[in-house]
């Protein structure tokens, strides 16, 4: 369906005149367009049609983003030299008084200020970039540590609840919808052997030893923007910002930033976690959160990457067993290939776990 992007853009209180629109980015969830304005001195914008199949409570999602970005901007405003248009997401209000509109077909749309002169990376090729990525995520969490008001809404319930993920996995194994379980003995055993161990973060939370905080929950490295000098700028894609544990954000960033191979690498011998990139990211992260985190959060920080990589592998295999209903695949066994790659990455982390703990202890 072709959307009237000029008309939709005109529904927002943007400062500038619509010149052209073009598809933008490589995201798989929303339809994203870059709007170029006629006036050179005015901002350009990002216009998004939000996916209400993945995110079923968009008004609540938008409320989360409004609260988080308003709080971050208030913090930045007190920092001399801070650039409020580049160091934080800025949503443009709609003429209806909300932060989104519905078009004639009921689609949800929002408008964001385009952040100029930024860089993002799928592969982290230097310790300097890893450190700056850690700083960006750490600063995001630290700035939100004192945000007042009620808890944020859960935009995707149980998103990082590994106990629920394990239940759903076992249900899928039992149902065996696609008839694939018979060939997965090794993979299924891998998850079952570690099932008790991976619940430790949630157990610590229930015991009150680590607090529920505001977390991003999708800190893959290409959601971190660096500036033209590869210095930390901000984090984008705030749809999954909600209550969580800091280990989720630290873990997912390491899963993507410190893996020297692709997420779905077929040659398992190429997959390993680079301990140097891990250390650099941890250094940047703790430079911003050292005073915010409690001692138990720091003690278990190194476990975050194992947990989230295990969880991601579990999600890939669950989808494979279910017949590939969630993740977009490029060939019949793509989810199994992804599973095996992530399992190998967990094993690489396990092999280096004592070094990971030592690095955190030294930096914390």
N, C-alpha and C positions, 0 to 999 in steps of 0.2 A: 504494500500500500504506500502510495506517495503522500507525504504529509506536507501541509502548507507551512513550511518552517518560518517564512516571513510573518505570517499571521500569528503563529505561536509565539515567536520572539516579541511581537508587538503586545502580547498580553502581560509582559513583564516591565518593570520600571527601570529599564536599562538606559544607560547614558551613552547614546550613540545610535546611528541609523544603520539599518540592515543593508549590507552590500552583497554578501554571498554566504552560502553555507556549503560545507563539505564534510563527508564522514571523517571521523577522527579516532585514532587510537586502535588498540587491538583487543579491547574487552569483549567478553562473550555474554555478558549479562544484559546491559542496557544498550539502546541505540544512541550513539554519541555523535554529535556534530560540532564542528568549530564554526562559529559565526564571526565573520570579519565585518567590521563596521567601516562606513565610508570615511569617517574622520580619522586621520592619522594619529591625532593626539588622544583619541578615546580608546577605552579598553576593547579588546575582543572578548568573546564569550564561548563557553561550552554549554550547549543545549542538549539535554538528555531526555529521551523517552524511557521511563522507568519500567522495569520488568516486574509486573505485579503477580506473575506466576511464581517467581522466586521469592519476592518480598511481598507478602500478602497484606501487610499493615503499613502502607506507605505514609499515611499521615503521622503515625508514631515514629517511623524511621526519620522523616523530615524533622520532627520535633527534636529527636536526639541530636541530629546534626546542627540544628539551630542553637541548642543549648551549649553544645561542645565548642562550636566555632565562636560563639559570642564570648564564652569564658576565655578561650585562648586569645582572642583579640584584646580583651581587657588586660590580660597579662602582657601581651606584646606592647600595648600602648604605654606601659610604664617602663619600657626598655629603650634607652636612647638609641636612635638609629635603626630601630626595627622597621621592617617594611611590611605593613599590614596587608598589602595586596599580594605579596609573594610568599609570606611565611605562614599563611593560613588560608584555608578555603573560604571564599566569600560568595554566599548565595544571594541572588538578586530577588527582592520581593516581587510577587505578582501584583497586578492591579486589583485583584480580588482580596488583597490583604493577607494572603497566605504565602508560603514559600514554594508553592506548586500550583499548577492549573490542571484541569481536566479538559481535553479537547472534545469535539462532538461525538467521538467514538468511545469516550470514557477513559482514554489513555492518560496517564499521569506524566507531566513534564516539569522539569526544573531548569533553572538557568544559573550558571556559575561564572565568575570572572575567570577568564583565561590567564594562566600564570605564564608570563613571557620569560624567555631566556633560561628555561629549565632543561635539565637532562634527567633521563631515567634509564636504568640498565636492567636487562634480563640476566646478564652474566656479570659477576663481580670479579674483576681481574686485578685488583690491587688492594693492599691492606688499607690504604688511605680512603678508598671508597667505602670499604667495609666499616671503617671507624666512623665515617660521616653518617652512614646509614644507621649505625647504632646510636649516634647522637640524636638523630631525627626522631627515632622511636622513643628513646629515653626522655627527650624533652617533651614530646607529646604526652607521655604518661605522667611526668612530673608536673606539668602545667595543669593537668586535670585532677591531680590528687586531692585538691581542696575545693572542687566544684560543689557548690551548695545545691540543696533541693533533693527531691526524691530520686531513687535509682532510675537509670535510663531504662527504656523499654527493651525487651529482648526481640530484636528484629528477625532472628532465626532461632527459635527455641532449641535448646540443647545442642547448639552448634559445635561446641568443644567439650561436650559431655561424653567422655570416653566410656563411661559405664553404660550409657544409653547406646552408644555406637556398638559396643560389644554385644548388647542384647539384640540389636537389630541384625548384627552380623550372624549370630547364632540362629536367629529366626530364618534368615536367608539360607543358611547352610541346611537347615532342616527342611525347608520348602523345596530348595534346589530347582527353581523355576525353569532355568535354562539347561538343566541336565549337565552341569559342568563340574559339580563337586567331586566326582570320582577322581579327576586328575589333579586335585589340589591338596593332596595329603600334607605335603611339606609346608605349604603356605599356611594352611589352617592350623597346623601344629605350632608354627612360629607364633601366631597370635595367641593361642591358648597358653603356651608356656609363659608368656609375659603378662597375661591378663590381670593378675593380682598386683603386679609391680606397677603397672601404668596408672593405677587409680590413686596413687599416693598424693597427688596435688589436690584432688577433690577431698580426700580424707583429711588432709591438713586444713583445708577450708572449713569442713564441718566441725573440726576440733577448735576452730577459732585461732589457729596459729598463723594463718595467712589471711589477709583481708580480701574481700571482693573489691576490685577497683574498676575504673573505667579503662577498658582496653579496646584496641582497634580490631583485633581478631582476624586480620587478613594482611599480615605485614610482609608478604612476599616483596622482594627487593624492588620490583618495578612499580610498586605503590609508593616508593620513597622518592621524592624529587630532590635533586641536587642543583645548585646554581651553576652558572657558566664556568666557575672555578672548581667545580666538584665539591662544594661545601654544602652542608646540610641546609635544606630549605624548608620543606614541610612534608607531611604525609597526605596522600589523597585517597579517594575511594572510601568514604567514611560510612558506607551503608551498614557495615557490620559493627560499628562502634556500639558497645553495650557492656553490661557488667561482666567481669571475667577476672582471671588471675594473670599477673604479669608474665608468668611462665609461658602463656599461650603466645603472646606477641614476640617474646625473646626467642621462643622455640621455632616459630614459623619463619622468622627472619633468618635464623641460622640454617634451617632446612633448605632455603633457597639461595642464600648468599654464600654459604661455605661449602656447598656441593660443587665439586669441580666438573661434574658432568650434568647432562640434561636430566630433567625430572623423569623422563621416560627412556633413558639410555638403555639400549638393548644389550650392549656389551658390559656385563656386570663388573668386569675387571677394571673398567675405567672409573668406577664410582667410588668416591671417598669424600669424607669431610676434611677440608683443609684446616688444620689446627691453627695455622697462622691467621687465616681469615676469621676463624672463630675468636681468637684472642683480640684481634683488632676491633671487631664488632663489639665484643664485650667491653673493651676499654672505652669506646665511644658511648655505649649504652650506660655504663656505670658512672661515667663522668657527669651524667645528667640526673641519675636516680639514686646515687650513693646515699644521699641524705633522706630520701623518701622511703626506700624499702626497709622492711624490718629484717632482723638477722635470719629468720627462718626462710623468708623469701630469697635472700641471697644464698643461703645454704643449699637450696634446691634449684637454683637458677639453671645450673648446668643440666638438670634433668629435663628442662623444657624442650630442648631440641629432640631428645629421644621420644618424649611423649607425643609431640605434634607430628613427627615423621612417622611414628607407629600409627597414629590416628589416621594420617593421610593414606598410608598403605592399606589400612583396614577399610577405609572408605572406597578406595579403588577396587579392592577385591570384592567387597559387598556388592558394588555395582556390576562387576563382572559376573558374579553368581546370579544376580537378578536379571541379567540379559542386557546390560548396558543401557539403563534407562535414565541415568542422571548426567554423566559426563559425555561430552562430545568425543567420539572416537574416530580414528582415521583408518583403522583396519580391525578385523574381527577380534584379535586378541590384545588390543591396545591397552585395555584396563589391566590385564594380567601382566603385560610388560611394564606398565607403570608400577604395579604392585611389587614386582620383583626388584625393580630399581630402588624403590623406597625401602624395601626390606634390607637390601644391601647397604643402603645409607644408614639405617638403624644399626646394623652390625658394625659399620665403620665407626660410628659414634660410641658404641659399646666398647670397642677395642681401645678407644682413646679417652674413655670417661674419666679416669683418674687424672689425666692431664687437664681435661676440661674443668674439673673441680678445683685443681690447684691454681689454674689461671683465675678463676672467679674469686677464690680465697685471697689471692695476692692483690687483685684489683679492688676488692670490696672493702 
